[in-house]
């Protein structure tokens, strides 16, 4: 998949990012950008847009950025956030591509790790996996240079 990031209208190359979102809560995007010179063109409060195959999947406000340097050179780390307001899917989503599921809490709730991101799925949606139907509490996208994964956490209330 092809991802792109724009900060205040400046296109930024992506090395990795994480997007954690939950309905009714602060959603946070963190990203590592291999070109630290972009820091000269951005300011706190800029709009941050994350796209996947030219389709917007995140729109947030830049909260923080810091440049760091290591043996590979200088890079820029950013954090952006937005209040979560999502429209659940109007149908039950069949979960596919699950790498594994694990007990996520003492309440018997599950988390599911998937090998690919599916941006159609939103918090509050009803999901079915094998013989278990549940509401999605939160979703995390994890993308690095050589992989992408999506983690879904089950909500306390039942569908």
Secondary structure as GFF3:
##gff-version 3
##sequence-region A 1 159
A	DSSP	beta_strand	3	7	.	.	.	ID=ss1
A	DSSP	beta_strand	10	12	.	.	.	ID=ss2
A	DSSP	beta_strand	16	22	.	.	.	ID=ss3
A	DSSP	beta_strand	26	33	.	.	.	ID=ss4
A	DSSP	three_ten_helix	36	41	.	.	.	ID=ss5
A	DSSP	beta_strand	47	52	.	.	.	ID=ss6
A	DSSP	beta_strand	55	70	.	.	.	ID=ss7
A	DSSP	beta_strand	73	83	.	.	.	ID=ss8
A	DSSP	beta_strand	93	94	.	.	.	ID=ss9
A	DSSP	beta_strand	98	103	.	.	.	ID=ss10
A	DSSP	beta_strand	110	114	.	.	.	ID=ss11
A	DSSP	beta_strand	126	129	.	.	.	ID=ss12
A	DSSP	beta_strand	132	144	.	.	.	ID=ss13
A	DSSP	beta_strand	147	154	.	.	.	ID=ss14
###
